[in-house]
Structures are given as structure tokens and as C-alpha cells.
Amino acid sequence: MATGRSLFERLAQNMSDVVALHAPDGRYLWVSPSVERILGYSPEELIGTDPYELFHPSDAESIRDQTHRPAVSGDGNILIRYQIRRADGAYVWFESLTQPIMDDNGNVVELQTTSRDVTEQRKVEKALAESEALYRTAMDSLDEGVVVHDSEGRIIAHNPKSADILGLSDNELNGRVSCDASWGAIYPDGSPFPAEAHPAMVTLRTGEPCYQVLMGVYIARWGKRRWISINSRSIPAGSQEGAGRAAVVASFTDVTESIEREGQLQRWSEVYRSSNEAIILADSEGVISEVNQAFSRVIRDDNAAWIGRHVEDLALDSRSDGLFESTIWPALKVDGTWRGELWLRDAQGGTQVTWAAITKVQQNFASETHYTMILNDFSERQDTEERLRYDASHDPLTGLPNRLLLRDRFEVAVNTAKRQSCTFACLYLDLDGFKPINDRYGHAVGDFVLQFVAGKISGVVRSSDTVARIGGDEFFVIVFGLETESDYRAFAARISEAIGERIQLDGEPVSIGGSIGIAMYPEHGKTLQALMEASDKAMYRAKQRRHPIDVAIAGS
């Protein structure tokens, strides 16, 4: 097992995905170093911890039911997508493949997961032709099929490659005519390719050579059509004469991949030209050789002005100044790739934030290195992410913080109170008579009332305080900086007075009241849950006593 583990770890060290080994209960036993780049945690931070602590609450149960339990039961190749929390608190989407690892008795002893971040999709890095040329070894000289025809066009000799290209055995190829009807020969436009037009037959009739004649033939062995490029020339008669003499030699190559590649190149060329991401190609010295149209939109300058210039000539904003020398070039030298934010100054003096993916490309040791650089304009995306973060932490109706943001604000209040050796209060507010209003006037009016109340509370609290909507007609306020319990009572009274103002609903004046419970930190609790429960109880006592405000009782 140790030897297998060692081999696995050596392989996983070089993976860009996150590879992990888990105990059957899910705990991390080993995590590949790539987790620090992708999620921000070091492997040491995760080993021994429960990954369910990182899973988004809405995904945890499906992970357990669809992946964890089946894998522990021995099922493999289980693929699932879910959200996982990064070290910075943000959630990203992961796609994980889970495999069970069994002992000699067939018992599952460990689980292996291979995960990748699918939030950010990989963009087109270059046109297909360059990609193939740069990531494959130089193509060997194509082996040619060579056949010899007699004076009647029959094949009397051939090399092994010709039979391989045509999908025939040696015996099947011998004696065939140059354009056997079973091949269903066609021109590139799909029209039939007549036997007399075959280069070997043309050369037999005219004595003239033919070059690179393209013909499509149906290969029964593979059940598909292949394209071959044919050359032919006469063989001098010499001393041999008669029907069986060698008259024409034809050579041909299978160019099917080239034809298909040409179509792919045309498609990828269009992708390259029309891509919304700026694509830059640079030589081994960093000199720009080609850019696509999107580059001019990002840099707001003419493309032609950048051909022959160095990538470091890109005007970097102060937030990225010196990044090439300090970070990018060293990373490319060691890892062959660099990804991160790159802040640019465009030709008009504006700032453009981009997500840059720079790759060092070298086909082999003998080939020249060059670089591809993809700039994805992040400006709009950052605005979108800011809106998403805001939406995730605020109540959509009132715009107040929700429970998620309330927890963060509470932790800030606790840390401040500890640092300054002071206290703060938590106010639990529940509206009185809201349900009859909602039932009588409808949900739209009910929503208006909630917005009205939220505005009134917000008008009382200070910038150092927090007011959150935590339920249908329930609000929670963290008040900081007052000295005594009576001060906090007075503050709560101001809120009660503000929300008690009459409002007009369908032309009728309506009063909205509320019951407020107060709990003090740390006297009535040290956690948000404890203070919520204490202030909630105080609020219900106030409601039962028909008094707008009550304070929690220590120890209750």
C-alpha cells in the first residue's frame, strides 16, 4: 500500500486538478499541493478535517447521498458538481470524480477524489493549427502507399502501406484495377470519380504525370470514407513488354486528417477572430507577433501598432506595475504558465482589469519557445460578482443585511467588544398586527409596510450599528457604543417610536407597532445564537405584557 501511495503522490504532485485521499468517513488523508492555488488552503490545513465543513449547505446532503455513500459501498466513477468554500470565504463550483480504493478483501479503505474548478471556463488559447503544431511532436514524413499498374491498369505490385491506407490485405489489393467500383470514388465536391479519370489511367493514356489528385474512397473495413492524394508517372518500357509489364507507378498518401484539419482550422480561425477574449501571440523574447480583434477593444488601440512590440510595453496600472519582472516571467520559467489579475492602462488612459492566462509553449527541445496570452476583460465580471455578493448577503425586499451578513457583523462586534473591554446590545423586534394588514390589504401592501419599517429603523441606527431582517416581520439590531442598560432601553424606545408612526394604506391611517427584546453581550450570552434566543424571549415577554420593550434575564 505504501509503494502504491508513493507512486500516486508523485503523479498527483504534477496535476493541475485537486487530488485527495479520504477516509471512509470523508476526512482528508492527503491533498495535492494544487489545492493551495485553487482553494487557498495548504494541504496541511485540510488533512484530518471534514470536507463537509467546506461544502455549501445546500449541496452537502446530495454529496452524501449521490457520491459519498455509494463510493463507500464500492461504486466508482461517480461524477458530481457542487459548491465548495475557498479560504477567502467565497464559494466556487467544483466537479469531482470519486473512486473507492479497496483492500485485498474487497473492503473500501479509502476514497480518491479528483476535482477541478469549473467556475471559470478555460478559454480558447489559440487557433487549432497552431495548437496541434505546438503540442505535438513534428509530424514524421508521411509514409506513402506505392502501387505498380500494368498496361491494363491492374495492380501488379504494392508496398504494405498502400494496403494499410486502402484497408485491404495484400491478396485483396493484388489484381485490382486502379479505381475499383467498390471504393465508390468521389471528387471533393461529392460527384462520382470515373475510373478513366484516375491518375494511373490518365498517365497510361497520355504518358503525362499527374500530381496531387484528390480522391475520396470508401473503406469497407472501417466503414467510412478516406481522402487520398495521388501522384502518378510512367515507367519506361525497357525490355519488358506485354500485358503484364509494369507501366505506371502511383503513389498516394492518406490526407483525411489534413482535410478535416483544414475544416477545423477554418472554424477555429473564426473563433480566434471573433473571440471576446484578447489573444496575444509572442515569440521567445516576448515580442508580439499576432493579436486578434478583441485585443484592440481591451487596449483601445490599433492592433497594427502592437505587432513587433514587447508584451511588457503593455501599460500596467500601478496595481500590476512590475508584475512581469517580479512574478510572471519567473512563474513561466518554472511552471510554464501564469494566471492572475492584470490591471492595464488603455490607450485612452482608462483602467482595464483583466484575468490573464499566459502560457509558455514549446513543442520539443529543438523547437522555438513562444507565448500565448489571453486577456479576459474582468471589469464587467467584477461588477457582476459584486452584485452577486451583495444579493447573497442582503434581504432582497428591504435591502437590509440578512442572517449571513448578520453573522459577520456580530463577529466584528464581539472582537471590538473584547478589544475595547466594552459591551453591546442585541435587539429582537417583531411587528405587532402585521398579519391582519397583510391579509386585508395583500402581499404588495405588506411588502410596502416592511420596507417602511426597515427605513424607519435604519433612520434611527448609526453607521456603527447593524439592522438586519431575519424573518417575515422580524428584525434584529446590533447596537454598539452605549454605556448602560438604560441607554440601550432609550435607544430601543426611539426605534419603537419611529415604527409607531401612522402610515396611509388605501387612504386609511394605520398604526404599526412592535415588541422589542434586548439582550446584552456578554451578560446574556456570548454567541449570536445565545443572544438571539435571550432577546427573543424578552421580546415575547414584552408582547405578553403589552409593553413595547423588555430586557433579557441573566441565566434564563
Secondary structure, DSSP 8 states (H G I E B T S, - for coil): -HHHHHHHHHHHHT-SSEEEEE-TTS-EEEE-THHHHHHS--HHHHTTS-GGGTB-HHHHHHHIIIIIHHHHTT---EEEEEEEE-TTS-EEEEEEEEEEEE-TTS-EEEEEEEEEE-SS-----S-HHHHHHHHS--------EEEEEETTSBEEEE-HHHHHHHT--HHHHTT-BTT-GGG--B-TTS-B--GGGSHHHHHHHH---EEEEEEEEEETTTTEEEEEEEEEEE---TT--STTSEEEEEEEEE-HHHHHHHHHHHHHHHHHHH-SSEEEEE-TTSBEEEE-HHHHHHHTS-GGGGTTSBGGGS-B-TTTTTHIIIIIHHHHHHHSEEEEEEEEE-TTS-EEEEEEEEEEE-SSTTS--EEEEEEEE-HHHHHHHHHHHHHHHB-TTT--B-HHHHHHHHHHHHHHHHHHT--EEEEEEEEESHHHHHHHH-HHHHHHHHHHHHHHHHHHS-TTSEEEE-SSSEEEEEEES--SHHHHHHHHHHHHHHHTS-EEETTEEE--EEEEEEEEETTT-SSHHHHHHHHHHHHHHHHHTT-SEEE--TT-
